[in-house]
Amino acid sequence: MTSFDSSPILNVWRALAALAVVFVMLATTGWTAIRSHPGNTALQTSLRAWDHGRIDGHRLPDPDVSPARVARFFASLTAQDRGRLAHRYPLAVGNMNGAPAPLRYLANRIALDQARKVEKKRMHDSRLSADGQREAGRLMHRFEALRSGGRQILAFDPEGSGRVAEVFGDLTTAQRVSVVVPGVDTDLLTFQKTYKWYSAPVGMATALYAAESTADPAARTAVIAWADYTAPGGLGLDSATARRAENGAVRLNALVRALPGTSPVALFCHSYGSVVCGVAAHALPDRVSDIAVAGSPGMRAPTAARLRTSARVWAMRDPDDWIQDVPYLEVGGLGHGADPVSTEFGARVLSARDAQGHTGYFRPGTESLRNFADIGVGAYRTVTCAHLGSACRLGLSGTTTAGRA
């Protein structure tokens, strides 16, 4: 009888069985419910009003034209006319790719104030349950916080669970731009947290912005906390498939193509955010120099080369991150493919020392955050690889020549 090692086959069957169990659990517990946006949202209403609007007797451009054409339109206006449009169509202007960033900040402050007033009324609406009134109160306070203190809100949509993006630094003069792409359970209410600050997009972005300043004090950087896609809610069917990632990838690509200037852009993608980045990779413009993923369940590709991107692909995972126990394969649309930190995948594998689990990659003092910051400022030769030697630095040059021990 011919003997052979059946362990690879058994491993595949175990993974398939695990996926099947997960799917059955999701289907029978109601976690597979899909949230959808109603057809007549505040943003859509604002865009329809824009479609019928005029300025000085001239029709306004289609908001879906190229960001370059939108930018030329706003550049042709006086500051007064730009301000008038922001006040008339705040949600449309605040989410319009190609509109000047400072004008989008202004428009979104106006839109946030309008949304705040709506939720303030709902707090006292007797038709709502006590839970509904409390939810309105939470949203009212979130909108109030987002519009205060000169915050730079680049995108805002109050509908459903909401979408939002915030800029740290000067986006128009930045020599390097970093975009933080978060994962599941990201919405308006979880955009920033008091407890577990560094596990939420605002905390991730502020930590990265500060770390980049430390890595290269002379560099002009900007960091975007980008929660401008509808992320899966919890570990349900949406998080096990690419449906939400596909929509997010379109929005991410649109963001990058609309950024001002020509400075390099690095994407820092956490958890399900790495699925978004993986799906987006092949369509991203060449100015995206780096895609770095942490705690990834997979990038919807068998290898880094199959992402079809010119960007450098980096990956890291903390030894205590529970994500390592997910089945790294894709069957019938379930699962997200190969493990990005595996040798076979071919990414540049970085150290995540001291990250301590799935949500600690952006905590100050961690090797993971220092590595992200080095990538963000282009100091590639100072990154710390996950394994002995400098395999993840091969063929790279950077702003600094000495690697950390």
N, C-alpha and C positions, 0 to 999 in steps of 0.2 A: 504494500500500500504506500502510495506517495504521501509524504507528510509535508505540510506547509503551515506557515504562520498565519492564523486567521484573525489576529488581533486588529489589523486595520479594518477588516470587514465588520468585526464586532463593534469597533468604535463608531463606525458609520451608523450601524443599526441602533446603537445606544443613543446617538445624537438624534436620529429620526424619531425614536420613541419619545425622547424628551420633548421634541418639538410638538409631537402629537398630543402629549399630555398637557403641555402649555396651551395649545389651541383649544382643547376640550374645556380646560378650566376657564379660559377667557370667554368662550362661547356660552358656558352655562352659568357664569357668575354675573353677566351683564357688563363686564369690562369692555366689551367690544362696541359699545354704543358710540356712534360717531356724531360729533357736534358739527352742525352746519350753520353757516351764516345766512340769515334771512336775506331776501332779494332786495330789500329797500333799506340799506344801511345809511348811516349819517355820511359816511365817506362817499358812497355812490350818489347820494343826494347832492353833495357838494360838487362832485364831478359833473353831474348833469347840469347844475347851475352854471358851472364854468363853460360847458359846451355851448350854452346859449348866451354867454356873457360877451361884453365888448369893453374896450378901453379906448377912449378918444375916438369912438365911432368905428373902430376896427375889431373884427372878430378875434377871439383868443385862439391860440393854436391848440390842436388836438393834444391832450396830455399824454397820449400814447406814442407821439413821435419820438425820434431819437433824443437822448439827453442833450446832445450837442445843439440841436435845433431849439430845444426849450431854453438852454443856456443863452443862445444868441437872442432869443425873444426878450428874456428878462434884461439882458445887457443893453438892449435898445431902449429901455424905459428909463424914465427919471426915477429917483429914489422915492418920490412922492407917489408915483403911479404903482411902483412895486408894493409899497405899503398899502395902498388902496386895495390891490388885489388880495393881499394877505388877509386883510380885514373882511373882505367880501366873501372869499372862498378859503377859509383857513384850513380845512381838512384837505382840500384839493391841492393847495400850494404846499402845505406841510408834508405831503407825501409824494410830491412831484419830482421824479428823478430829472436832474438837470437844472432845477431851480437853485439859486445860490444858497449855500448852507445857512448863512445868517438870516436870510429871508424865511427859510424853512423853520428855523428856531422861533422866529417871531410868530409865524402862522400857527405853529403848534402850541405856543403859549396861549394864543387866542382860543384855539380849539379845546385845549385842556380846561380853560376857564369856563367855556360853554358846557363842556361835559361835567365839570364840577357842579355847576348850578343845576343841571338835570338830576344828578345823583343826590344833591342836597334836598331837592323836592321829594324825591322818591323815599328818602329816609323817613318822611312823615306821611307817606301815602298809606291810608288805612286799607287800601285794597291789597297791599302786600302783606305777606306773613311776617312774623317777627324776624325770621331768618332772612327774608328778602330785604327788610329794612336794614338789618345789620350789614348785609352784603353791600347795599347802597352806601352805607356809611363808610365802609372800608374803601370802596372805590372813590368816594368823594375825597377822603383824606389822601389816597394815592395820587389823584389828579392834582390836588393842591400841592403836594410835595414835588411832583414832576415839573410844575410851572414856577417853582420858587427858586430863589438864589441864583438866578442867571444860568440855570441848567440848559444844556444845548440838546434839545430833543429833535432828532433828525427825522423821525417818523412816528406817527401816532394814529391808531385806529381803535376807538373804544368799543367796537362791536364784539359781541360774544365774549370770549375770554380775553380778547384784546391783543394788540400788537404794539411794540414800541422799540425805538432805537435811540441811543444817547451817545454823544460824542464827548470825549475827554481830550483836551488839547485843541490846537488850531488846525482844523481840517484843510483849510485853504493854503496854508504855508508849510504843512508837514512834509518832511523829507522821506518819512516812512509812515505807513498807515497799517495798523493792526485791527483785525475784526474778530471779536469773540463770538462764537456761534454756540449757544447753549443747547441742552437737550430736553428731555421730557419734563412735564409739569412747569414749563416756563410760560408765563402770561403776565398781564399787567400787575396782578397782586403779588406775584413771586419775582418780579423783575429786580427787586432789591429786598433784602431781609435784614432784620435787626439781629436775629439769632442765626448763626451759620452764614454770616455776611459773605464770606468768600465762596459760597456755593451758589450764589445768585449772580446774574449777568452784571449788575452794577458793581458788586464786590470784586468779581473776576476782572473787570475792565479797569477799575481804579487800582487794583493791585498790580496789574500788568503795566499800566501807565507809569506808576511809581518805580517799578523794577526796571523799566526801560530807561528812565532818567538816571537811575543808579548805574546801569550797565554802560551808558554813554551819555554823560551830562551835556555834551555839546550837540547831541542829535535833536532835531525838531521832530517830535513824534505826535501822532494822534491815535487814540484807541476808540473803537466803536463797540459798545455793548449792544449787540444786534439780536433783538428778540422780535424781529419784524416778520416772523412766519408763525403759523399756527402749529405749535408743537403738540405731540401726543400728550394726553393726560394720563399719567400713570403707566404701569407696565401692562398695557392692554394690547389688543390686536394692532392698533395703530403704531405702537412702538416696535412691534415684531415685523412690520412690513415697511415698504418704502413709500407708501402713499403720501404721508405728510412730508417726507423728505423730498419727493419730486416737486411738490409745490414750493417748498422752501428753497430748493435749488434754483428755481426760476427767479425767485425774489432776490436770492443772494447774488446771482449773476447780474441782475439788474442794478443792484446796489453798487457792485464793484465797477461796472461799466459807467456809472454816473458819477463816481468820485472825481472831484476836481484834480487837475494836474496830471502828472505822469509818474508820481513817486511809486516805489514798489509797495505792494500790499501783501501782508501775511495773514493767513487765516488760522485761528486757534479754535479747534473744534472739540467740544467735550461731549462724551457719551453719544446720545442720538444725534447731536450736532455733527458728529463725524460722518454719520450716514448722509446728512444733508451735503456736507462738503464733498463726500465721495461721489454722490450723484451729480453734483455741480461741476466737478473737476474738469471734465472734458470740454465744457463750454466756456470756462473762465478765460478772460483775456490774459495775454502774456505778462501784464504788469503784476499778476499774482505770482510772487516769487517763491512762496512757501505755504505748505499746508501741513499743519502740525495737529495731531489728534492725541487725545488723552482719554483713557477709560473707554475705549471704543468697542462697540459690539460688532464692528465690521464696517466696511466702506462700500459694500455692494460691488466688489471686484475681487478676483482671485489673487491678483498681484498689484503692486504699486504701478508697474508699467501699464497694466490694463486700465488704469484710471485715465490714461491718455491726456496727461497734462505735462506742461514744461516746468511746472513748479517742483521744487524739492519736497519730498514727502517724508515727514517725521512722525514717529509714534512713540508713545510711552504708556506704561501701566504700572501702578503701584502693586507690590506683591500682595497687599491686603484688599485689593479692589475686587468686589464680588462679581464684576462683569466678566472676569476670567472664566466663570463657570457656565456662561451661556454657550449653547452649541454654535461653534463658528462654521456655519455652512448656510446655504440658501436652498430651500426645497419648496417648490410651488409658491414662491413669493414670500414664504416665511423664513425669517433669519436674514442676516446681512452679509454672509460670505466669510472669507478668510480672516484670520486673526492678524491685525496690522502689525503686531509686535513679533510675529513669527518670522523665522529666518526665510521661509519660503515666500512670504509676501514681498520682502525686499525693500521695506522702508528703512530709513535711518533711525535706529532705536536709541532713544535717549533715557537717561536716568530720571527716575521720579522719586528719588530718595526723600523720605520724610513727608510724602504726600498723605499717607495714612488713610487709605480707603478710596472710595469712588468720588468724593466731593472735595478732596483736599489739594487738588493740583495747583490752585492759584493762591494758596496760603503763603504769606511772606515767610521767608526763611527756608523754603523747600527748594530742593534741587530742580524740581519740575518748573517752578516759577522762574528761577534763574535761567534755566534753559530756554523757556519761552521768551524771556526778555532779550537774551542774546540773539535769538532768531529774529525778533522784532526789530532790532537795531542793525542786523546784518553782521554781528560778530560771530560768525559761524565757527571759527577756530577756537572759541572759548567754551563751546558747549561740552557738557559731560555725557559721554556715551553710557549706555546701560551695562556694557560688558567691557572687560579689560581690552586695552588697545584703543585705537582711535578709528574704528571702522566707520562710525557714523560721520566722521569728519573728512573721510577720504575725498580728495579732489576738490576741496573747498578752500576758498580764501575768505578772509574777513577783516574786520577793522582792528582786531587784536590778534597777535601772533602766539600768545601763550595760553595753553589750555589749563583749566583748573585740574587739580589733583583729584 
